[in-house]
Amino acid sequence: MKTLCAALVLASLWPHCAQAQEATPQQLYQRLSPSVWLVRTFDRDGAALAAGSAVVIGPEALLTNCHVLRRAARISIQNDNVAHEAKLQYLDPERDLCQVSARNLRAPAVELGDSDAVAVGQKVYTLGNPRGLERTFSDGLVSALRRSEDQRQLLRIQFTAPISHGSSGGGLFDAAGRLVGITSSGFDDAQNLNFAIPINWVRDLAQRSDAALQAAAAAKAQVPAATGSSDVNDANAVPVLPGCREEYRRYIATAPPKAYAVNTEGKCAWAAGRVSPRPQLSTASDPAVRAMELCVAWHRTGCSLYAVDSKVVYKPVTSAAPPPAPTAPAPAPGRRDVNDVAAIPVNEKCRDEYRKFVDSAPPRAFAITTKGDCAWQRTRSASRPQISADPDPAVRAMAICRAWYGPDAGCGLYAVDDKLLWVR
C-alpha cells in the first residue's frame, strides 16, 4: 500500500518536475546562438551576391538553403567577430537543402529533432540572420504541416514565427531546443506565413547529393535534340536528362490540368492541378504558369513549355547551325518579340513602365497580373529591400507584384532579360 501511495505521489509531481526542467527562451538562445552563423556569398569578382543563415549540425558542418548559395564562387560564414571560409559539401537543389564545411570551425552542433513528430500547435523558435542582423531569435507556433498529395511525406513545416530575408538557412527549433527544420521561405505580402524544410531530409542528403552531382555532370554533355512533333506519351522523345525523363513518365501518369517545362540544358519542372504545392515559388492556379515559374526559379534560363495537358507544344531546333537563344513559349497572336510594347497585356501606365524595361540593360525582369498591373526590377541591387532584397530581379519582381496587388492577382513573369515567358 505504501508503495502504491508513493507511486501516486510521484506521478502527481511529475508534470511539475518536467516544467521545472524545461529551458526558458533565454536559456535556449544562449545555448543555440553559437551554432547559427551568418552566411555571405560572393561572385568570381568578389561582388556580394546574397546573405543568409546556416546551422552547425556536426564538426565543421553546417546546413543551409541551396538558394542562399546560388551562383556563389566564394562562401563566408560569420558569428560575432569570428569568420571562416566555407565550401559546398552536399547539395540537394530539388529540396533546397545544402551542407557546407568550414575548416577549423569550433562551434557546438545543435541536437537534431524528429520533424515527423512535429505537431500543429506546438511551440517553436527561429534563430537566423534576417537582413544581416545576426542571431535574431523569435517564437511562434506550428500552424500547418504541408504534405505530399498522398499525405505520406512531409514537405514543409508552416509556422508563425516571423522571418525575413536573410533568415533562409536558419534553424527552426522545438521547445527543447532540438532542430526540427531549416527555415526556407516566407511571403512578403502575408503575415506569419513562413515555411521550413523538415530536418529529417538531412538523413539522405549525401545520397541525393551524389545523384544531383551526377545530373550536373551529365548536363555538360550534349542533350539530345527533339526530332519533331512527338506523341505526348513518348517519354524518349523529350530532350531532357535521365532524371527528368523519369519525371516526365510521372507527368504522363498524372491527370490534367498539367504542364511540363524543359530548358536547353535538359533540366525540367512540371506542375499539375490548380493548387500550388510550392507557394513560396509560385501561387498561380494555371499549371503552365507554375511550371514556367518553377523552371525559371530552379534553372534560370532557356525554359520552354514542352507539353500542356495531353499536347506537345515544344518547338525544337531543326537547323544544323548553332542553336539560337533559348526559345520562349509560343507568343500570343500579334506578339513578336520582347521589344513589342504594343503586345503586352497591361494598362497604359504599365505600358510606359514596359518601355523603360525595354530600354534598360539586363539583368532585368517584368511581372504582370491578369488585370494588367505590373512590377519590374533591374540590376542585382534591390530598389525596395523592405519587400525583397534578393539579388535576382525575377524573384524581386514577383515578390513586389504579390506585395502590391495581392497573392490572388495572378502575378506571373512576362519577360526576363530578353526572353518572353508569359504563357496565359
Protein Blocks (a to p, Z undefined) as FASTA:
>chain_A
ZZmmmmmmmmmmmmmmmmmmpccfklmmmmmmmmpccdddddfkopafbdcddddfbehi
acddfklmgoiabdcddehjbccddddfbdcfknopacdddehiacdddddddfklpceh
iacdddddeehiahiacddddfbdcddfkomacfbdcdfbdcdehjgopacddfkopafb
dcfbdcfkbghiacdddfklmmmmmmmmmmmmmmmmmmmpccdddfbdcdfklmklpccd
fklmmmmmmmmmpccdddddddfkopacddedjbdfblmloccfblklmmmmmmmmmnop
apacfbgcjacfbdcdfbfbdcdddddddddehiablmlmklpccdfklmmmmmmmmmpc
cdddddddfkopacddedjbdfblmloccfblklmmmmmmmmmnopklopacfbgcjacf
bfZZ
